[in-house]
Each structure stands twice: as structure tokens, then as C-alpha cells.
Amino acid sequence: MRSLHDPVLKVENLTMRFGGLVAVNDLSFSAGRGDITALIGPNGAGKTTVFNCITGFYKPTVGRIALRHGNLDFAQHIEALTDSDHGAYRGADGSLFLLERMPDFQISAKAHVARTFQNIRLFSGMTVLENLMVAQHNPLMTASNWTLGGLFGLAGFRRAENGAIEKAKYWLEKTKLIDRADDPAGDLPYGDQRRLEIARAMCTDPVLLCLDEPAAGLNPKESLELNTLLMSIREDHGTSLLLIEHDMSVVMQISDHVVVLDYGTKIADGTPEQVKSDPKVVAAYLGVPDDEVEAVEAEVGV
Amino acid sequence: MTSVTSSMAQAQPKIDFSRLFTDAILATLVALGLFGLLIGVKTDQSLNNQMILVLRPGLLALILAAVFVGRLTIGYIIAVRDARPPEAKKAKAAKSNTALWVEKYGLPVFVGFLFAYPLMVLYTAGPQGAIKWIDNFGIQILIYIMLGWGLNIVVGLAGLLDLGYVAFYAVGAYSYALLATSEPVKLFMAAHMGSTFWPLWAFWICLPIAGILAAFWGVILGFPVLRLRGDYLAIVTLAFGEIIRLVLINWVEFSNGYAGISSIPRPSFFGVPFNASDTGFAARFGLEFTPIYRTIFLFYLILILALITAFVSARLRRLPVGRAWEALREDEIACRSLGINTVNTKLTAFAIGAMFGGFAGAFFAARQGFISPESFVFLESAQILAIVVLGGMGSLMGVVIASILLVGGVELLRELDALKVIFGPNFDPAQYRMLIFGLCMVLMMLWKPRGLISVREPSVFLKEKKSVSSDHVKEGHG
């Protein structure tokens, strides 16, 4: 599996406690480069907490979250980086980031991890195009010489801005939102808002895109379109995907690797086929102990 | 009979008049309870120096009638609006691009008018009468327009509710006043640049310094309030404004306390003073000396300062930093997930907003020639904030309209001497300004809760610039 020999993200011994509650308990998994990795589990299993730890919105109580760019040798550098005070190592053949040491905005700006939210968080009073321009804030900020060049309308900034608009157009066409580019984001129907959030995340040039329930609230046709979009993001842009999803039609069709959480602990890890037939997973989803699974299955006729 | 009414109901919005009347009668009863003793009865002194009660049924009836009619009218307007079919509402929303039109063409027309204003007044009112119109109306309103545009960056764009904006105005004013009147600086400049240099050039040298110092204090305020939102942010900024004022009052050695700072040098015409001497402005340009030249010069000075504020804030909105401010107002967490450093973004909003407040403060000190902490009370902050909120948060033209209404309106009240004919010689319309101010606010709440210009203009567009309705735009809460 790619997650073992070519990982982009490696989560080790991640534990997150809120007071007495252990939301995530000693979780370790890897996400392969170019893979679609799905994180599934019943409600309250701690999936979104894991996402918040990876994207820096929570600081994990214990654990290491390493992200790799390029072909850098993971094993060779990670211990040295962990022992140092730094959050990032940049070598000739790639970079290594320890996400738990970085503030949230730098995880997006430097480590290029982008995310979407379970309850959509768009800039609803700004237009669709503006949403995508905000996503390109950091490159545009550099191009505007931290506002000074932009204030005087230097050519370099105008070029960069036109480039940013082109990129936004590309993603709007890809997500079929181009006709609504000048409408306020809050005016879009729900399914379009979901796609816009993905387009916005992609405008930050992510290496790893984390999607929190991208198919929630979508109808079957929209779900199918989402599958196509996610596959194309992976194929055409080499972005690795990590997604939380309850819609099994999405999970089983597109993911290469599935990690199952229950009560904050990993109960299964493997290909969709392996996971599907794992009795522990079935038990967790049915909400019964392992030894009663067969009886319950017979009862409901699975 | 029933068929007639039902067809009427289809043709035209149905309004429940009996409910309107009940409402109005209830409001009148409440007013009777409130005003029955307050207005209906007055204590007075009799000829024998005894206290007697004077009944005023006529006045009470007049007020109750006004409440009744007012409630009926408001109720009717709201009922008509609510009864309108939804398609009509939609059509109106689509037409709201007129607000964009105001924003696009209103400003150039207004600026053209402003440049011609002093000359027009001079022509119509003569040099003696013109001072009042240029100073009390022109300069006064322009100072508030500039302050409103500065605060608009913090409140309207970044969505950070700042109740202590007057602190930066004070920092700017005191920076200029203290530097310009400081003995060591005077002596140093006299030794190196000649004795006439500092009084003439102090304003032009101190203006940027005042802006920088105010921006610095903006950052100082910004740091502790970074984590605060909403009400908490408002309270801390309010306290900050008061702290600055109290320090100015109590640190007498530094700021001369309540007594304030006087004989602050006036701005020169780039080195040429406005006085009656042979080297003065009038003599230099072969004109007869009158104080009006200084007033006209101050008018154009604040006009240009205000236009710089408008230009910079309009420009910043189209730059990444301005978009980040607006994104911050919409959703801070989403901003962080997109790699925006929200700390820097908030601090730049505070600093740039404060900087324009500082420029305006330096101008204020130079125009008055005297400043004291009395000029920087909380009411000033409240008035500037009212201008921004009334104008429509984020809108440049809205601030202009609101300043003219609030500041110009109060000044205009002083001019209504004609009313003395009706209400007697003791009637002073300016005393009613708070009443009128409150009434305007209530009407605004009913009619345009999101300000006069309540649509947002997109900073970039692909095919067509469409205004964003205030239904989608968030107010921001710190």
C-alpha cells in the first residue's frame, strides 16, 4: 500500500483529551501520496477532532503529525526534526513539517494542507469569485509587496492578480460554478456551496486536501458529480485527499484506503473491501458487541 | 359584497385597519401613561411664592395626537411593505444596483461640488458671511467624513467594533500640539534651521508623525483585544478611549491637564504664513489681507486629507489585505483555514484606521490652535460610529451622507432663527438636536436597519458587477 511506502501524512500516537473526555485515543495511521484516504466511523467517533488536530485548530494532547512534500526520506529526517525545536525541515528533495508544532494559518500557508468544514464556512457576503481570491491571499500579498506595490498599482501585482483570476476561473469551470461567479456565495444552493468550498480550498494549492463530509446533504446525482470532481483533483493535480464521509457510496467507490474510528480508537485500517468485511466495523456501525454481530446480522438480513 | 372584497384583496394588498387603529390607540395610552404627569402637569410658583400645579391639557393632547398619528403612519407603511407580493420584493432587490450607481457616480459629483464650494459661498455670502459656511459647515463636516472613513476600515470592513476611536484622534491632535509647542524642539530647530523655520513648517513635519504615532497606538490597542469578540471587544476599546483621555487630564506635566495646550502654530501655505505681515500670504500674492484665506486653505487641506483617506481605503479594499479584512468580518475560522494570518490582518486594520484618525487629529489641533481633553470625550466616538453605522457599514458614500445629516443637520438647526417667530424668542432649535438625533435613529431602525447604503460592492468581478444584498453580508463581531 502507498500509505506504507510513500506516505504524505503520518499520524502517530495522536491523543486528544478535553478535560476528562478522550476524544481521540492513541491513533496512528498514514495517508499515501496521491491516495484518497477515508476516515469513517459512527457519529461522535472523533473524526472531526482528528481533522482539527491535523489542520491546527486543536493542539493535540499527545502525538506527532508529520507531513511530507517531495521525495524526502521520511525515516531519515523525522527523528532529527522531532528532537529539534523547529516545526519544519526543508531539504533539496522535499520538506517535512510537524503540524502539531505549527499555528493553524501556517499549516495552510506553509505546509499546504487545505480543508473544508462540516457546516459550510463560506464568506457569504462576498461573491463566488471573491471567495476564491481570498483563498489566494498569501501569493497575492507577496506580489503586492505587502500592499505597497498594490497601492501604487505596480505591473507585477496586476499580473499576479490576473493570474489569480485565471486560476479562480479554472476552478469555477471545474466545479461548474462559472455562471454564478459574480453572485454572492450566500445566494448559492447548498450543493453549489459545497463545491465552492472545495474550489476555494483548491485555490490554496494544497498538497493534502481534507474534506469534512463533502457529500452531506447532496442528492445521488450531486454525489456522483462529487466523486468525479474528487477523482479529477487526485488525477490532474496530484493532490492527496483525506475525507470524512458517512455516504458509503462515496467512500467505497473512490477511496483507496479506509481508516475506521470508534470511540476515538482505530478499529480497522485497509482497503475498502477489507474494511467492509471486518466484523469489528460492522459491529461498530450496528452498535452491538462483536460476538452478537452474527445474530444481529441475521436478524436484519444483511 | 364578499366577492367585491375578495377581488379587492387580490388586486391590492390587504391591510388590517382595525388592527392598525388598535395599535395606535395602545401606543397613545402608553404615551398618556408616560407623559400624563411629565407633560400634563407642571409645577410653578404663584404670586405668593407658593408652589402650584399648572395643568396643560392642550399640550398633552397635542403630543398624544402626534403619537396616535405617528403610530398609525408607521404601522400603515410597514403593513404596505409586508403585504407586497414576494415578486415585487424580488424586483426591488434586483434594482438595488442603484446603490452601486450612487457609489460610482455620487462620489465624483460630490468631490467636484466640494472643490467649488468655498468659491460659491464666497460669491454668494461675501468674505464676512462665508467664514461661517466654510468653517462650521465645510470643515466641520469634512473632519467627520474623514474620521468616518477611517473608522469604516476597522468597523465596516474588518468588522471590529471600536468604541474608542476618538483616542486616535486625540493621539494625533496631542502629537502635533506637543511637538509643535515643545521648547527643546523649538530651540533645536532654531539652532539648525533658523528661527522662522519651525513655526512655519511644524504642521507639515508633524502631520506624518502624528499619523505614525496614532497607528502605533492602534497596534498597542490591537494586541490585547486580538482574542476578544463582540461586546467584549467593544467594552475594551471604550475603556481604551477613556484611558487616553484620563491620562491627558491627569498627567498635567505632560499635557497640561484640563487647561489644554494653546497657541499651537497654524499651518502655513507651504512656508508662507497667513498673516498681515509683508511676507504673509495676502501680501505675497498681492491680495488684501482677510482671515478668509486661511479658512479656505484649511478647507482644501482637510478636503485633500479626506480624499486621500477615501482613495486609500477604496484601493485597499481591492487589494489582498482589504479582501482579507472583509473575509475576517465574514468568517474568521475560514480565514485561518486559508492561511491568512488573522493577527496581522486585524492589527493592520487597527493601525491604518488609527492612522487616518491621527491625521484628522493633527488637522483639528492646527485648525483650532487650542486643544484640551474636553474635545475627545466618548460622545465623539459614539458620533463617529453612528456616522459609519448610519451610512451603511463599508460604504464610502454612506459615510458622506450620514456626516452631512448628523453634523450638518445639527449646525443647520442653529440657523433656524425663523422658528423664533412661531415659538417665541426663547426658542433655541439647537437644544432639540438630541431629540431629533434619537428620532432619526428610530426611523433608521425601522426603515433601513443596515444603513443608508446597505449593499456591498464586490471588489472584483468577472462579467458583471452585481451588488451584494445586506442579507448575506455579516456585520462581524470582532
Interface residues (C-beta under 8 A of the other chain):
Chain A: T55 F57 D104 F105 Q106 I107 S108 A109 K110 A114 R115 F117 R121 L122 F123 S124 G125 M126 T127 L129 E130 M133 V134 A135 Q136 H137 N138 L140 M141 S144 T147 G150 L151 E161 I165 K169 I178 A181 D182 D183 P184 A185 G186 D187 R200 A201 T204
Chain B: V312 R315 L316 L319 P320 V321 R323 A324 E326 A327 R329 E330 D331 I333 A334 C335 R336 S337 L338 G339 I340 N341 T342 T348 R456 P458 S459 V460 F461 L462 K463 E464 K465 K466 V468 S469 D471 H472 V473 K474
